[in-house]
Amino acid sequence: MNHSTHRKVLISGASIAGPSLAYWLNRYGFEVTVVEKASTIRGGGYSIDIRGTARDVADRMGLLPRLRKAHVGTNKVSFVDVGGKPVGSLSPEALTGSEAGLDLEVRRGDLAEALYEPVRGQVEFMFNDSIATLDDRGDRVEVTFDSGAHRAFDLVIGADGLHSNTRRLVFGPEERFHRYLGHAFAGFTLENDLGLAHEGVIWNTPGRAAVLYAHEPHDPVYGFLVFGQDEPPFDAFRDPGAQRDLVAATFPERAWHIPRLVAAMREADDLFFDIVSQIHMPTWARGRVALVGDAAHATSFLSGQGSSVALVSAYILAGELATHADHADAFAAYERTARSFAEQNQALATSGGTVMVPGTRDMLDARNEALRNPATLAEPEFSAAYTGLILPDYSHVE
């Protein structure tokens, strides 16, 4: 039995978890509004992977044909030493332990647009706006938006990412739930004049990595500069100039393509600077407000599983809300079902980081030695985490 009819839900965030949740809630008969601070769904972007259980969610949404067409298809990942000398290369499957041909690799924006298209015109989207205040009255949530609009909803779901505004308003400052993993990074695009296509190249010294990641030959290359940092560089978050200076000072080498990457980072108009971190919360819901995706359980980009976990958790949250008449029961069931899957994928960040950013000389030497036998690099827990949940069947509530 579907208990959802006419229940009004506000979702904050229109990246991956938000539109996915909107799709399922709309399908189950909820009245859904999505608020997003950007002016539209963001297209393009770097590639993300959809694996294991998340692929099953995409299949149930009917998205596999579209996502297969958008599949980027990285052929190899190569590693070079501090002087730019090749160390070795491997297929993405050799690194992740996945079965070739099953994983989907698409630009983040392509996935967001694929999730948005089925609900366009069926779900209300409030772009160029965000939540200013939340007041949970027990029987409803009164919401004031930055635009000045004021509305009431039965439930509010924060799907607004690692630095969630919804989480801050309801659960308190991010510092309470933030777990720093010891690295910061800068991401940006630059011209592809190196002849790279469908591949990634990673340069390493202990605790640092420079990455070039290419899609099509004539598309821009994605550059990443990742570095170990004992303490989070919070001061740099308030000053883009300080971000650029910090990254440049951390990569002084006149070797390989490091000078070009640093110069491109300084000039980029799409620079994204952040720290490598996760969100760990004792509970994902309070009253009539709940969190989903990175807002609840960010896995960090070193895990490679943020979008996959977001798709799965949004599917489960919607299904439990449709199954239970009481939102508190639904939130509890959602957490019981999804938490272990999220935590298992969070645990991949440390293992994945040792391959991409070995922290010590010994770790780097061991990684390079293992490249001679790539099968030794695939961690068994990777594939186990990807498929660590059998999806519940909520078809009875449609």
C-alpha positions in Angstrom: 0.0 0.0 0.0 1.3 3.5 -0.9 1.0 6.0 1.9 2.5 8.8 0.0 -0.4 10.5 -1.9 -0.4 14.3 -1.5 2.5 14.4 0.9 4.5 17.6 0.1 8.3 17.2 0.1 11.0 19.8 -0.4 14.4 18.6 -1.7 17.4 20.9 -1.4 19.9 20.2 -4.1 19.7 19.2 -7.8 23.0 17.4 -8.5 22.7 13.6 -8.2 20.8 12.5 -5.1 18.2 15.3 -5.4 16.9 14.6 -8.9 17.1 10.8 -8.2 15.0 11.2 -5.1 12.6 13.5 -6.9 12.1 10.9 -9.6 11.2 8.1 -7.2 9.0 10.3 -5.0 7.1 11.6 -8.0 6.6 8.1 -9.2 5.2 7.1 -5.8 2.7 10.0 -5.9 4.4 12.7 -3.7 4.1 16.4 -4.5 7.8 17.3 -4.9 9.6 20.6 -5.0 13.4 20.9 -5.6 15.3 24.0 -4.7 18.7 24.6 -6.3 21.0 27.6 -5.9 22.4 27.3 -9.4 20.6 28.7 -12.4 20.1 25.3 -14.0 21.1 21.6 -13.9 24.9 21.7 -14.3 26.1 19.9 -17.5 29.5 18.6 -18.4 32.1 18.0 -15.7 34.5 15.2 -14.9 33.6 11.5 -15.1 31.9 9.5 -12.4 31.3 5.8 -12.2 28.1 3.9 -11.7 28.8 0.4 -10.4 27.2 -2.6 -8.8 24.0 -1.8 -6.8 23.8 1.7 -8.3 23.7 0.3 -11.8 20.7 -1.7 -10.7 19.0 1.6 -9.6 19.8 3.2 -13.0 18.3 0.1 -14.7 15.0 0.4 -12.6 14.8 4.0 -13.7 15.1 3.0 -17.3 18.3 5.1 -17.8 20.7 2.4 -19.0 20.3 3.0 -22.7 20.9 6.7 -22.3 23.9 6.2 -20.0 25.4 3.6 -22.3 25.4 6.2 -25.1 27.1 8.7 -22.7 29.6 6.2 -21.6 33.1 7.8 -21.6 35.1 4.5 -21.7 38.4 5.2 -20.2 40.8 2.7 -21.7 43.8 3.0 -19.3 45.3 4.8 -16.4 49.0 5.4 -16.6 51.5 6.3 -13.9 54.7 8.3 -14.2 57.4 9.1 -11.7 58.7 12.5 -10.5 60.7 13.0 -13.7 57.8 12.0 -15.9 59.2 8.5 -16.8 56.5 5.9 -17.3 56.1 3.5 -14.4 53.2 1.4 -15.7 49.6 1.4 -16.8 46.4 -0.6 -16.2 42.8 -0.8 -17.1 40.3 0.8 -14.8 38.8 -2.7 -14.1 42.2 -3.9 -13.0 42.3 -1.1 -10.4 38.7 -1.5 -9.1 38.2 -5.2 -9.4 35.1 -4.7 -11.5 34.0 -6.8 -14.4 34.8 -5.3 -17.8 31.8 -3.9 -19.6 29.5 -3.6 -16.6 30.5 -0.3 -15.1 29.2 2.9 -16.5 31.5 5.9 -16.7 29.7 9.2 -17.6 30.3 12.9 -17.1 28.7 14.0 -13.9 26.6 16.5 -15.8 25.3 13.8 -18.2 24.1 11.8 -15.3 22.4 14.9 -13.7 20.7 15.7 -16.9 19.5 12.1 -17.4 18.0 12.2 -13.9 16.4 15.6 -14.5 14.8 14.8 -17.9 12.1 12.3 -16.6 10.8 14.8 -14.0 11.0 17.9 -16.0 7.6 19.4 -16.0 6.3 17.0 -13.4 8.3 18.2 -10.4 8.6 21.9 -9.4 12.2 23.2 -9.6 13.1 26.5 -7.9 16.5 27.5 -9.5 18.6 30.5 -8.3 17.3 30.0 -4.8 18.1 28.1 -1.5 16.8 27.6 2.0 17.3 30.5 4.4 15.5 29.1 7.5 13.8 25.9 8.5 11.2 25.7 11.3 10.0 22.2 12.1 6.6 22.7 13.7 6.0 19.0 14.4 3.2 18.7 11.9 4.9 20.6 9.0 8.1 22.4 8.2 8.0 26.1 7.6 10.6 27.2 5.1 11.8 30.6 4.2 13.9 30.9 1.0 16.7 33.3 0.2 14.3 34.8 -2.4 12.0 35.8 0.4 9.3 33.2 -0.5 7.8 31.4 2.5 6.1 28.0 2.2 5.2 24.9 4.3 6.1 21.3 3.5 5.4 18.0 5.2 9.0 16.9 4.8 12.4 18.5 3.9 15.2 16.4 2.5 18.8 17.8 2.3 20.5 16.5 -0.9 22.9 19.5 -1.0 26.2 17.9 -0.8 29.3 17.7 1.4 28.9 21.2 2.7 25.1 20.9 3.1 23.3 24.0 4.1 20.3 21.8 5.2 22.5 19.8 7.6 23.9 23.0 9.1 20.5 24.5 9.7 19.1 21.4 11.4 22.0 19.4 12.8 24.6 22.1 13.5 28.0 23.1 12.2 29.7 20.9 9.6 32.7 20.4 12.0 30.7 18.1 14.2 30.4 15.5 11.4 33.3 16.3 9.1 36.2 13.8 8.9 39.3 15.1 7.2 41.3 12.5 5.3 44.5 14.4 5.2 44.5 15.8 1.6 43.4 18.9 -0.3 43.0 19.2 -4.0 42.4 21.6 -6.9 40.4 20.7 -10.0 40.2 22.6 -13.2 40.2 22.2 -17.0 42.9 23.0 -19.5 43.4 22.7 -23.2 44.1 19.2 -24.5 47.2 19.7 -26.6 48.9 16.5 -25.5 47.0 14.0 -27.7 45.3 12.3 -24.7 42.0 10.5 -25.2 40.0 8.1 -23.0 42.8 7.9 -20.5 44.2 9.2 -17.3 47.8 9.9 -16.4 49.0 10.2 -12.8 52.3 11.8 -11.6 53.3 11.0 -8.1 55.7 11.9 -5.3 55.0 10.7 -1.7 51.8 12.4 -0.6 51.2 14.3 -3.8 49.6 13.5 -7.2 49.1 15.5 -10.4 46.4 14.0 -12.7 45.5 14.6 -16.3 42.2 13.0 -17.3 41.0 13.1 -20.9 37.7 12.2 -22.6 37.5 12.9 -26.3 40.7 14.1 -28.1 39.4 17.6 -28.7 37.7 18.1 -25.4 39.4 19.9 -22.6 41.5 17.9 -20.2 40.7 17.7 -16.5 43.6 18.5 -14.2 43.8 17.7 -10.6 46.5 18.6 -8.1 46.2 16.6 -4.9 48.4 17.0 -1.9 48.8 15.8 1.7 48.1 18.5 4.4 48.3 17.7 8.1 45.6 20.3 8.9 42.7 21.4 6.7 43.6 24.7 5.0 40.5 26.4 6.2 41.9 29.9 5.7 42.3 29.2 1.9 38.5 28.6 1.6 37.8 32.3 2.1 40.4 33.5 -0.4 40.7 32.1 -4.0 44.1 33.8 -4.3 45.3 32.0 -1.3 44.1 28.7 -2.7 46.1 29.2 -5.9 49.2 30.3 -4.0 49.0 27.2 -1.7 48.6 24.8 -4.6 51.4 26.5 -6.6 53.8 26.4 -3.6 53.1 22.7 -3.1 54.0 21.8 -6.7 57.3 23.7 -7.4 58.8 21.0 -9.7 60.0 21.9 -13.2 59.3 18.4 -14.4 56.7 16.6 -16.5 53.7 18.8 -17.0 53.7 20.3 -13.5 54.5 23.9 -14.6 51.7 23.8 -17.2 49.2 22.4 -14.7 50.1 25.0 -12.1 49.8 27.8 -14.7 46.5 26.5 -15.9 45.3 26.2 -12.3 46.2 29.9 -11.7 44.3 31.0 -14.8 41.3 28.7 -14.7 37.8 30.2 -14.4 36.4 26.9 -13.2 38.8 26.2 -10.3 37.3 23.9 -7.7 39.3 23.8 -4.4 38.3 21.5 -1.5 39.6 19.1 1.0 39.3 15.3 0.8 36.9 14.5 3.5 33.8 12.5 4.6 30.6 13.1 6.5 29.9 10.7 9.4 26.7 11.3 11.3 25.0 9.3 14.2 21.7 9.8 12.5 20.5 11.0 9.1 17.1 12.4 10.2 15.7 14.8 12.8 12.0 15.4 13.1 10.6 16.0 9.6 14.0 16.7 8.0 16.4 14.0 6.6 19.6 13.9 4.6 20.6 11.9 1.6 23.7 11.5 -0.6 26.9 13.4 0.3 24.9 15.5 2.8 24.4 12.4 4.9 27.4 10.2 4.2 30.0 11.8 1.8 32.4 9.0 0.8 35.1 11.4 -0.7 36.3 11.4 -4.2 39.1 9.0 -3.3 36.5 6.3 -2.9 35.1 6.8 -6.4 31.6 5.9 -5.1 29.9 9.1 -4.1 27.4 9.2 -7.0 26.7 5.5 -6.8 25.9 5.6 -3.1 23.8 8.7 -3.7 21.7 6.9 -6.3 21.2 3.9 -4.0 20.3 5.9 -0.8 17.9 8.1 -2.7 16.1 5.0 -4.1 15.8 3.5 -0.6 14.7 6.8 1.1 11.9 7.2 -1.5 10.8 3.6 -1.2 10.6 3.7 2.6 8.7 7.0 2.6 6.2 5.4 0.2 5.9 2.3 2.3 5.4 3.8 5.7 2.6 6.1 6.8 4.7 7.7 9.5 7.8 9.6 8.4 9.8 8.7 11.5 9.3 5.0 10.7 10.3 5.6 7.1 13.4 7.5 8.1 14.4 4.7 10.5 13.9 2.0 7.9 15.9 4.0 5.3 18.8 4.3 7.7 18.7 0.6 8.7 18.8 -0.4 5.1 21.3 2.1 3.6 23.8 2.8 6.4 26.0 -0.3 6.2 26.2 0.1 2.4 27.3 3.8 2.8 29.8 3.0 5.5 31.3 0.1 3.5 31.9 2.4 0.6 33.3 5.2 2.8 35.9 2.7 3.9 37.2 2.4 0.3 38.7 5.9 0.5 41.8 4.9 2.4 42.5 1.9 0.2 41.9 3.9 -3.0 44.0 6.8 -1.8 47.1 4.5 -1.3 47.0 3.8 -5.1 46.4 7.4 -6.3 48.3 9.2 -3.6 50.7 6.9 -1.8 51.6 8.7 1.4 55.3 7.6 1.9 58.2 6.6 -0.2 57.8 3.0 0.8 54.1 3.1 -0.1 55.0 4.7 -3.5 57.7 2.1 -4.2 55.3 -0.8 -3.3 52.6 0.7 -5.6 55.0 1.0 -8.5 56.2 -2.5 -7.9 52.6 -3.8 -7.9 52.0 -2.1 -11.3 54.1 -4.9 -12.8 51.4 -7.2 -11.7 48.1 -5.1 -11.8 46.0 -7.9 -10.3 47.7 -7.3 -7.0 46.4 -3.7 -6.9 42.7 -4.6 -7.0 41.4 -4.6 -3.4 38.8 -7.4 -2.8 36.8 -5.1 -0.7 36.2 -2.8 -3.6 33.9 -5.1 -5.6 32.3 -6.3 -2.4 31.4 -2.7 -1.5 30.0 -1.9 -4.9 27.5 -4.8 -4.6 27.2 -4.7 -0.9 23.4 -4.3 -0.9 20.6 -6.1 -2.6 18.0 -3.5 -3.6 14.7 -3.8 -1.8 11.7 -4.1 -4.2 9.2 -1.2 -3.7 7.1 -2.0 -6.8 4.2 -2.8 -4.5 3.7 0.8 -3.6 3.5 2.1 -7.2 
